[in-house]
Amino acid sequence: MKIKQIRFVLENCETFEISGRNIGWILLDDISETIVRTAINQADTIRYCKRFEIEIFSEADITYHPFNVEDLEKTVFKRLTEGNDITLIEITWEDDTIDSFRPEWYGESEFFNDGQNAIVSDLGNLYIAINRDFYNRTKSIYDIFPRMDEDDTLRNKEMMQQSYDEAS
């Protein structure tokens, strides 16, 4: 099934929606579920993923005003690379069903996930990965995405966007 969009919720409650046509690679791995009481007579199922990887094409890097403050201006990619604070990943599928995942939070900070790393490549694409290897300092983002700027990235982008155009 095709991804319609991905929504990131950040620690400071900012949210970003990324169109499925701008997603090159995505991986959610080592997924577990927990049922937890959230209120009197209510429990929810929460899904966690210990490993998350995504490639987002440069077209998704738009300018926005944080919390609608006109004097503040950032780009989505700048915010996602400086914060390291994704708290929720929501995938909306083409049939409008939504799957939500909480990435594993590594380290002692309440505000920054030591297991999250992000970089913008020379081609302008954003690469985000969340996993224990960053927290343990055994891998870098270049180990996860070793071919960020090669021709196959451009071919992948063209193929992905063409498949979305054909479905529309």
C-alpha positions as CSV (number, residue, x, y, z in Angstrom):
1,M,0.0,0.0,0.0
2,K,1.2,3.5,-0.8
3,I,2.1,6.1,1.9
4,K,-0.1,9.1,1.6
5,Q,1.9,11.1,4.1
6,I,4.0,10.9,7.2
7,R,3.5,13.2,10.1
8,F,6.2,13.9,12.7
9,V,5.3,15.1,16.1
10,L,8.2,16.8,17.9
11,E,9.0,17.2,21.6
12,N,7.9,20.8,21.7
13,C,4.5,19.8,20.0
14,E,5.5,21.1,16.5
15,T,4.2,18.8,13.7
16,F,5.3,18.3,10.1
17,E,3.5,16.5,7.4
18,I,5.6,15.0,4.5
19,S,3.8,13.9,1.4
20,G,4.4,10.3,0.4
21,R,5.7,11.4,-3.0
22,N,8.7,13.0,-1.2
23,I,9.7,9.8,0.7
24,G,12.5,7.8,-0.9
25,W,13.3,5.2,1.7
26,I,11.6,4.3,5.0
27,L,12.2,1.6,7.5
28,L,10.6,1.0,10.9
29,D,12.1,-2.1,12.6
30,D,12.0,-3.9,15.8
31,I,8.4,-2.9,16.5
32,S,6.7,-3.8,19.8
33,E,3.4,-3.0,21.4
34,T,2.5,-2.1,24.9
35,I,-1.0,-1.8,26.4
36,V,-1.1,0.9,29.0
37,R,-3.8,2.5,31.1
38,T,-4.2,6.1,30.1
39,A,-7.2,7.1,32.1
40,I,-9.8,5.6,34.4
41,N,-11.4,2.7,32.6
42,Q,-9.3,3.3,29.5
43,A,-6.2,1.7,28.0
44,D,-4.4,2.3,24.7
45,T,-2.0,0.3,22.6
46,I,1.2,2.1,22.0
47,R,3.6,0.9,19.3
48,Y,7.3,1.5,19.6
49,C,10.0,1.1,17.0
50,K,13.6,0.8,18.1
51,R,15.0,1.5,14.6
52,F,13.7,4.2,12.2
53,E,15.3,5.4,8.9
54,I,13.9,7.7,6.3
55,E,15.1,9.6,3.2
56,I,13.0,12.7,2.4
57,F,13.4,14.4,-0.9
58,S,14.4,18.1,-1.1
59,E,11.0,19.2,-2.3
60,A,9.6,18.7,1.2
61,D,11.9,21.4,2.6
62,I,9.5,24.3,2.9
63,T,9.7,27.5,5.0
64,Y,7.4,27.8,7.9
65,H,6.8,30.0,10.9
66,P,7.2,28.2,14.2
67,F,4.0,28.4,16.3
68,N,2.7,30.9,13.6
69,V,5.1,33.6,14.8
70,E,5.7,35.8,11.7
71,D,9.0,37.1,13.0
72,L,10.4,33.5,13.2
73,E,11.2,31.7,10.0
74,K,12.8,28.2,9.5
75,T,12.7,25.4,7.0
76,V,11.4,22.0,7.9
77,F,14.8,20.4,7.3
78,K,16.6,22.9,9.5
79,R,14.2,22.2,12.3
80,L,14.4,18.4,11.9
81,T,18.3,18.4,11.8
82,E,18.8,20.7,14.8
83,G,16.2,19.2,17.2
84,N,16.7,15.4,17.4
85,D,13.4,15.2,19.1
86,I,10.9,13.2,17.1
87,T,8.4,11.7,19.6
88,L,5.8,10.3,17.2
89,I,5.7,9.0,13.6
90,E,2.3,8.7,12.0
91,I,1.9,7.0,8.6
92,T,-1.2,7.7,6.7
93,W,-1.9,5.1,4.0
94,E,-3.7,5.7,0.7
95,D,-6.9,4.3,2.2
96,D,-6.6,7.0,5.0
97,T,-5.8,4.5,7.8
98,I,-3.2,5.7,10.2
99,D,-0.4,3.8,12.0
100,S,1.4,5.5,14.8
101,F,4.8,4.6,16.2
102,R,6.9,6.1,19.0
103,P,10.6,5.9,18.3
104,E,12.8,4.6,21.0
105,W,14.1,7.5,23.2
106,Y,17.8,7.1,24.0
107,G,19.8,9.0,26.7
108,E,18.8,10.9,29.8
109,S,17.6,14.2,28.2
110,E,13.9,14.9,28.2
111,F,14.3,17.2,25.2
112,F,16.8,15.5,22.8
113,N,17.0,11.9,21.7
114,D,20.7,10.8,21.8
115,G,19.8,8.0,19.4
116,Q,18.5,10.3,16.6
117,N,20.7,11.7,13.9
118,A,19.8,13.7,10.8
119,I,21.7,15.3,7.9
120,V,20.9,17.1,4.7
121,S,22.9,15.7,1.8
122,D,24.6,17.7,-1.0
123,L,21.6,16.9,-3.1
124,G,19.4,18.6,-0.5
125,N,17.7,15.4,0.7
126,L,17.1,14.9,4.4
127,Y,18.2,11.6,6.0
128,I,17.0,10.8,9.6
129,A,17.8,7.7,11.6
130,I,17.0,6.7,15.1
131,N,18.6,3.7,16.7
132,R,20.7,2.4,19.5
133,D,23.9,2.5,17.4
134,F,24.0,6.3,17.5
135,Y,23.5,6.3,21.3
136,N,26.3,3.8,21.7
137,R,28.4,5.7,19.2
138,T,29.0,2.5,17.2
139,K,27.6,3.9,13.9
140,S,27.2,7.2,12.2
141,I,24.5,8.4,9.8
142,Y,26.9,7.7,7.0
143,D,27.0,4.0,8.0
144,I,23.2,3.9,7.7
145,F,23.0,5.9,4.4
146,P,26.3,5.3,2.7
147,R,25.2,6.3,-0.8
148,M,23.4,9.6,-0.1
149,D,24.6,11.5,-3.1
150,E,25.0,8.9,-5.8
151,D,23.1,8.6,-9.1
152,D,20.8,5.9,-7.7
153,T,19.4,8.4,-5.3
154,L,18.3,10.5,-8.2
155,R,16.9,7.5,-10.1
156,N,15.0,6.4,-6.9
157,K,13.5,9.9,-6.6
158,E,12.3,9.9,-10.2
159,M,10.8,6.4,-9.9
160,M,9.0,7.2,-6.7
161,Q,7.5,10.5,-7.9
162,Q,6.5,9.0,-11.2
163,S,4.6,6.2,-9.4
164,Y,2.7,8.8,-7.4
165,D,1.9,10.8,-10.6
166,E,0.5,7.7,-12.3
167,A,-1.7,6.8,-9.4
168,S,-3.2,10.3,-9.2
